[in-house]
Amino acid sequence: MDSSEHAVVVGAGPAGLGASLGLVRHGIHVTMVEQHDLPGTPRRGETIRTDPHMEEILGRGFFDKIALRRVNRRRYYSHSGLCHVDRTISNPNIIFSWPDLIGHLAEIARREGVVIRTGMRALRLVTRAGSTVGIEAAHGSAQESFPAGTVFLCGGCRGAESLGMAQDRSGMDMAVHKRLVSGYDGPDDRLEYHFHLAPAGLVVGAMFPRGQGEAELILMNTSGGSTGVISFDEFCGHHPSFARLMEGVQTSYDLETCIPMGGMRFPFSPGPGLVLAGDALGHVQGRGGSGIRTSFLIGHTAGSLSARAMRAGGWTKENRRAFEKELRRHPHVRSLRLHNLVYAGLRSRIFRRIRSPEHMDSVWNLLSVALR
Ligand SMILES: Cc1cc2nc3c(=O)[nH]c(=O)nc-3n(C[C@H](O)[C@H](O)[C@H](O)COP(=O)(O)OP(=O)(O)OC[C@H]3O[C@@H](n4cnc5c(N)ncnc54)[C@H](O)[C@@H]3O)c2cc1C
């Protein structure tokens, strides 16, 4: 098969699966490599809100298929725990299971012809005369080459590093500690967010009930820095109401990683034949951590536009320029940039001015206007 008609996608997360569908639906042959034996093994976000465009791509009823439950209430607590504000949202959070979501997306991709090679770790990019022309990957001790007209790097926040590519991610990645617990008997009709003023900046402790005694707990260092989020024990020591929610729970899954909520990086295509999408470029909303939808949708758009470039003579200078320009102007990309600028920028400016827990309580009425 002519490799100019073939794309390789590294990483079976939302960005890679979105890109694969965009490519395959425009007539490009797609092979996807995923380092884990089962797509969806390292769990990431497990809440999403319905989105008409995502449903249009994935078929009506997709969100109903994955929903464990819907929650339309949120509660925000000040650092001291003395103040809180309740919000009701019209487009509820859907709580789902990550392996289930990725399994459904992978099934759709396979049905449409995407070949998914699991247990296959991309090791390095293969380049010729300055263009990316494929990857080398390993399955156990066996190595294999995958020639391609385009390589999509959708390996998440550490994907580029795993292929030996240097990427400056300072100010972009924020450390996250996630736990799935059972035996949870706190309120299960709302999501909770507990603010904590650490010396380095704001930490958020979130509690997302999943029903049947299960909950997802997240501690996130929103001040930047891909390491150094405080421990659950330390957080509980400062926040009795959070500690009460954790009483008697058993941890069934634990993960320390990062989430790139500190803004997007460009370009989408750093060289001919190579395209990045998803956490690899920070396609996450700075408010609410809505990275599944944005990574999937931007990945899908990048896949569709790449297919067009591949069919129109490959990654010539003109095609690359047109691809980059069109992608930057695309409504999904523009709305993510605007969202990050307006909401996340405004909110972090407000939080940066708060000097102490008492100060937070004194400005809580004003602050809570920005909490939706
Ligand atoms: C703890 C946590 C909670 C979050 N909560 C939410 C939430 O509630 N809602 C929301 O919308 N977003 C949430 N997010 C963000 C969201 O999960 C991410 O933005 C989204 O998963 C990014 O998709 P991706 O495809 O770019 O990367 P990933 O989902 O990280 O997928 C990357 C894939 O690439 C594979 N890979 C990496 N390197 C290689 C390699 N060399 N070879 C082969 N395979 C490779 C990995 O195994 C992985 O399967 C959360 C993130 C975290 C970490």
The ligand as an SDF file (V2000), in Angstrom:
LIG
                    3D

 53 58  0  0  0  0  0  0  0  0999 V2000
   -6.8640   12.7870   36.7380 C   0  0  0  0  0  0  0  0  0  0  0  0
   -7.4660   13.4590   35.5430 C   0  0  0  0  0  0  0  0  0  0  0  0
   -8.7920   13.8470   35.5960 C   0  0  0  0  0  0  0  0  0  0  0  0
   -9.3670   14.4800   34.4900 C   0  0  0  0  0  0  0  0  0  0  0  0
  -10.6960   14.8120   34.5350 N   0  0  0  0  0  0  0  0  0  0  0  0
  -11.3210   15.1870   33.4050 C   0  0  0  0  0  0  0  0  0  0  0  0
  -12.7340   15.2760   33.3540 C   0  0  0  0  0  0  0  0  0  0  0  0
  -13.4250   15.0000   34.3340 O   0  0  0  0  0  0  0  0  0  0  0  0
  -13.3140   15.6410   32.1800 N   0  0  0  0  0  0  0  0  0  0  0  0
  -12.5750   15.9120   31.0660 C   0  0  0  0  0  0  0  0  0  0  0  0
  -13.1580   16.2180   30.0170 O   0  0  0  0  0  0  0  0  0  0  0  0
  -11.2320   15.8280   31.0700 N   0  0  0  0  0  0  0  0  0  0  0  0
  -10.5910   15.4390   32.2070 C   0  0  0  0  0  0  0  0  0  0  0  0
   -9.2400   15.2830   32.2070 N   0  0  0  0  0  0  0  0  0  0  0  0
   -8.4800   15.5890   30.9930 C   0  0  0  0  0  0  0  0  0  0  0  0
   -8.6430   14.5110   29.9190 C   0  0  0  0  0  0  0  0  0  0  0  0
   -8.6830   13.2210   30.4780 O   0  0  0  0  0  0  0  0  0  0  0  0
   -7.4890   14.6290   28.9320 C   0  0  0  0  0  0  0  0  0  0  0  0
   -7.4160   15.9790   28.4990 O   0  0  0  0  0  0  0  0  0  0  0  0
   -7.6700   13.6940   27.7340 C   0  0  0  0  0  0  0  0  0  0  0  0
   -7.6700   12.3640   28.1700 O   0  0  0  0  0  0  0  0  0  0  0  0
   -6.5520   13.9340   26.7180 C   0  0  0  0  0  0  0  0  0  0  0  0
   -6.6490   12.9940   25.6970 O   0  0  0  0  0  0  0  0  0  0  0  0
   -5.3600   12.5330   24.8760 P   0  0  0  0  0  0  0  0  0  0  0  0
   -5.8530   11.5660   23.8740 O   0  0  0  0  0  0  0  0  0  0  0  0
   -4.6010   13.7150   24.3970 O   0  0  0  0  0  0  0  0  0  0  0  0
   -4.3890   11.8240   25.9260 O   0  0  0  0  0  0  0  0  0  0  0  0
   -4.5960   10.5260   26.8390 P   0  0  0  0  0  0  0  0  0  0  0  0
   -6.0030   10.3740   27.2250 O   0  0  0  0  0  0  0  0  0  0  0  0
   -3.5720   10.6390   27.9020 O   0  0  0  0  0  0  0  0  0  0  0  0
   -4.2290    9.3120   25.8810 O   0  0  0  0  0  0  0  0  0  0  0  0
   -2.8990    9.1140   25.4290 C   0  0  0  0  0  0  0  0  0  0  0  0
   -2.7230    7.6550   25.0420 C   0  0  0  0  0  0  0  0  0  0  0  0
   -1.4550    7.5210   24.3920 O   0  0  0  0  0  0  0  0  0  0  0  0
   -0.8150    6.3340   24.8410 C   0  0  0  0  0  0  0  0  0  0  0  0
    0.6360    6.5100   24.6130 N   0  0  0  0  0  0  0  0  0  0  0  0
    1.4560    7.4520   25.1610 C   0  0  0  0  0  0  0  0  0  0  0  0
    2.7120    7.3180   24.6950 N   0  0  0  0  0  0  0  0  0  0  0  0
    2.6880    6.2620   23.8430 C   0  0  0  0  0  0  0  0  0  0  0  0
    3.6810    5.6230   23.0250 C   0  0  0  0  0  0  0  0  0  0  0  0
    4.9620    6.0450   23.0050 N   0  0  0  0  0  0  0  0  0  0  0  0
    3.3110    4.5630   22.2620 N   0  0  0  0  0  0  0  0  0  0  0  0
    2.0220    4.1110   22.2650 C   0  0  0  0  0  0  0  0  0  0  0  0
    1.0350    4.6760   23.0280 N   0  0  0  0  0  0  0  0  0  0  0  0
    1.3730    5.7430   23.7850 C   0  0  0  0  0  0  0  0  0  0  0  0
   -1.2160    6.2610   26.3230 C   0  0  0  0  0  0  0  0  0  0  0  0
   -1.0870    4.9540   26.8390 O   0  0  0  0  0  0  0  0  0  0  0  0
   -2.6860    6.7280   26.2570 C   0  0  0  0  0  0  0  0  0  0  0  0
   -3.5620    5.6450   26.0480 O   0  0  0  0  0  0  0  0  0  0  0  0
   -8.6030   14.7080   33.3160 C   0  0  0  0  0  0  0  0  0  0  0  0
   -7.2590   14.3330   33.2750 C   0  0  0  0  0  0  0  0  0  0  0  0
   -6.6900   13.7100   34.3840 C   0  0  0  0  0  0  0  0  0  0  0  0
   -5.2510   13.3060   34.3350 C   0  0  0  0  0  0  0  0  0  0  0  0
  1  2  1  0
  2  3  1  0
  2 52  2  0
  3  4  2  0
  4  5  1  0
  4 50  1  0
  5  6  2  0
  6  7  1  0
  6 13  1  0
  7  8  2  0
  7  9  1  0
  9 10  1  0
 10 11  2  0
 10 12  1  0
 12 13  2  0
 13 14  1  0
 14 15  1  0
 14 50  1  0
 15 16  1  0
 16 17  1  0
 16 18  1  0
 18 19  1  0
 18 20  1  0
 20 21  1  0
 20 22  1  0
 22 23  1  0
 23 24  1  0
 24 25  2  0
 24 26  1  0
 24 27  1  0
 27 28  1  0
 28 29  2  0
 28 30  1  0
 28 31  1  0
 31 32  1  0
 32 33  1  0
 33 34  1  0
 33 48  1  0
 34 35  1  0
 35 36  1  0
 35 46  1  0
 36 37  1  0
 36 45  1  0
 37 38  2  0
 38 39  1  0
 39 40  1  0
 39 45  2  0
 40 41  1  0
 40 42  2  0
 42 43  1  0
 43 44  2  0
 44 45  1  0
 46 47  1  0
 46 48  1  0
 48 49  1  0
 50 51  2  0
 51 52  1  0
 52 53  1  0
M  END
$$$$
